[in-house]
């Protein structure tokens, strides 16, 4: 392997990995403390705990109050946040390169020394309940959550990352601390940074604080999810009907992942895509219509969304399914495939100019592939996808009897939607 002086990676004795990428052309430094832990690692009674930890991590440490954490980041013009997904949690920040030492100290402190104070838990609980309410009030977000429940059934992937009102009401400080210490284990922790930094120095800064975290027992195995085919209608008093239809996709590491990205792009990933052109531009049925591709450690989902008037539900769904059928039956024309490849490659190259995006890519590649994946490798693999690769993948994804459909809103009676999926 050729040594790259811009990238430094080490693994501490306890299993924690640290990786840094120097980007000399930017003035920012982005850092993320990642845990390969997410909502799919929760038992049903724990649903929402990883997300609650995301909130509570900023609510005070042994040496800083919640206000001091906020004030110190603001004082250096830093941007800090966190996110929880089905499989990962990340606590991250971006600052000017001259303030990177402060960022390292603060992110290390909140991850290693958060108190998860009982009083702060009670203050934050209603905030999370409001967040759950916001999703329920946003039909586009809510229908995707319902699709997950429908598609993945009773598997953890089918639950809301936010948890339910009942589960969130039941969490106390002790439950939060226990989940954090049991799940956020050294071998599942990764610290990633990208930007105008010295990789060697960054590793030397971070390592002493993290090297003494002890391991705390076995991590529960992740159970493979099985998707199901069914139709679910959720009546709601809305102006539009929100449609989500999906079939099984591929995992993060599947060799077909490049074809998977291209298939989603061709179906509904941009303004020249098939769904956008047919449903919005030619028919005028929807303002918002697009495809989505979700990948996890071992499974995936590919689907489409549209919001239409109640009288247009069946026509819109017929058009979506017709476009998926075309992808199964006819090879994509060379010009259309070339345009989709160029669209994805341009997006990746432009994103690579951001220290935030590069930090995320650095971490995700380390989590899934245990190595740095150079952008050139990704671009070459995209270029290698053929029209036949796409047709074969479409036949696997859009097979009869494995499609899930959810509709939210005033769905008219007599649509006979079940017949469309078989």
Beta strands, then each sheet from edge to edge (+ up, - down):
strand 1: 7-11
strand 2: 17-22
strand 3: 28-35
strand 4: 79-84
strand 5: 89-96
strand 6: 189-195
strand 7: 231-234
strand 8: 240-248
strand 9: 286-295
strand 10: 300-309
strand 11: 404-408
sheet 1: 1+ 2- 6- 3+ 5- 4+
sheet 2: 7+ 11+ 8- 10+ 9-
end
